[in-house]
Amino acid sequence: MPLFALRRLSFIVLIAAGLVAAHFGSTVAAGPLRPDTLPKADRIVIHKSKRELDLMAKGAVIRTYPIALGPHPVGPKRLRKDGRTPEGLYVIDRRTRATPYHRALHISYPDAADVARARAKGGTPGGDIFIHGMPAYFGRTDPVRFFVDWTNGCIAVGNIAIEEIWQSVDDGTPVEILP
């Protein structure tokens, strides 16, 4: 079996395990909210070590979502294709539905300091870091947690979760990515 097919199959098995766990009980976010009842978030806080994304409003957590990161999650992103997720303060600077994933919110990485660090190492910082859903073919679903980090450095959430986040945040919303 080709490597791509094995990777896709293991991803599907891991997501399925998360869906089964979600069906039998979850301690993460409660069920999905209707888009018209979502409170507006004024900040997103991502805890890489806990694999959680918190939507915040006025200093309080509105919702918590499980996340998947890049394959090398420890430490900040330094160079293009290093498989790491950035750390620091950024903003949501655009959004797109034209993605192989179910919706995507772009994070303003890299900033000037990220560019300078990468150049000092003789490389480029990369870019195209998004908060996005799972591949679109999974449909409208959320795993209770992700059992593997599978992105190229982005922050992945479930497809219902990205719909909620999409409705709850405006472009310009601060994103704090913590170790």
Residue pairs with C-beta under 8 A, 6 or more apart in sequence:
1 9
10 148
11 148
11 150
14 143
14 146
14 147
14 148
15 134
15 138
15 143
15 146
17 143
17 147
18 66
18 143
18 144
18 145
18 146
18 147
19 141
19 143
19 144
21 143
21 144
21 145
22 142
22 143
22 144
26 144
28 64
28 65
28 66
28 144
28 145
29 63
29 64
29 65
29 142
29 161
32 142
32 160
32 163
32 164
33 63
33 164
35 163
35 164
35 167
38 164
38 167
38 168
39 57
39 62
39 168
40 57
40 168
40 169
40 170
41 55
41 56
41 57
41 62
41 165
41 168
41 169
41 173
42 56
42 57
42 58
42 173
42 174
43 55
43 56
43 57
43 173
43 174
43 175
43 176
44 53
44 54
44 55
44 56
44 92
44 131
44 165
44 169
44 173
44 174
44 175
44 176
45 53
45 54
45 56
45 175
45 176
45 178
46 52
46 53
46 54
46 67
46 85
46 155
46 175
46 176
46 177
46 178
47 53
47 54
47 178
48 69
48 73
48 74
48 85
48 87
48 177
48 178
48 179
49 178
49 179
51 66
51 67
51 68
51 69
51 145
51 146
52 64
52 65
52 66
52 67
53 64
53 65
53 66
53 67
53 131
53 155
53 157
53 161
53 165
54 61
54 62
54 63
54 64
55 61
55 62
55 63
55 64
55 65
55 164
55 165
55 168
55 169
56 62
62 168
63 164
63 168
65 142
65 157
65 158
65 161
65 165
66 143
66 144
66 145
66 146
66 157
66 158
67 146
67 155
67 156
67 157
68 146
68 148
68 149
68 150
68 151
68 155
68 156
69 85
69 149
69 151
69 153
69 154
69 155
69 156
70 77
70 82
70 83
70 84
70 85
70 149
70 151
70 152
70 153
70 154
71 83
71 149
71 150
72 82
72 83
72 84
73 84
73 85
73 149
74 84
74 179
75 84
75 87
75 179
76 84
76 86
76 87
76 88
76 179
77 84
77 85
77 86
77 87
77 109
77 114
77 125
77 126
77 129
77 153
78 84
78 117
78 118
78 121
78 123
78 125
79 118
79 121
79 123
79 124
79 125
79 126
80 118
80 123
80 124
80 125
80 126
80 127
81 126
81 152
82 126
82 153
83 152
83 153
84 153
85 129
85 151
85 153
85 154
85 155
85 177
86 107
86 109
86 110
86 114
86 129
86 153
86 177
87 177
87 178
87 179
88 109
88 111
88 113
88 114
88 176
88 177
89 174
89 175
89 176
89 177
90 107
90 108
90 109
90 111
90 174
90 175
90 176
90 177
91 107
91 108
91 171
91 172
91 173
91 174
91 175
92 105
92 106
92 107
92 108
92 131
92 169
92 170
92 171
92 172
92 173
92 175
93 106
93 107
93 108
93 171
93 172
94 105
94 106
94 171
95 103
95 104
95 105
95 106
95 166
95 171
96 103
96 104
96 106
97 103
97 104
99 130
99 132
100 135
100 136
101 130
101 132
101 133
101 134
101 135
101 136
101 156
101 162
102 132
102 133
102 134
102 135
102 136
102 138
102 159
102 162
102 163
103 132
103 133
103 159
103 162
103 163
103 166
104 130
104 131
104 132
104 133
104 154
104 162
105 130
105 131
105 132
105 162
105 165
105 166
105 169
106 128
106 129
106 130
107 129
107 130
107 131
107 155
107 175
107 177
108 175
109 125
109 127
109 129
110 118
110 125
110 126
110 127
114 125
115 124
115 125
117 125
118 124
118 125
118 126
126 153
128 154
129 153
129 154
129 155
130 154
130 155
131 154
131 155
131 156
131 157
131 162
131 165
131 175
132 151
132 154
132 155
132 156
132 157
132 162
133 156
133 157
133 158
133 159
133 161
133 162
133 163
134 141
134 143
134 156
134 158
134 159
136 159
138 159
139 159
140 159
140 160
140 163
141 158
141 159
141 160
142 157
142 158
142 159
142 160
142 161
143 158
146 156
150 156
155 177
157 165
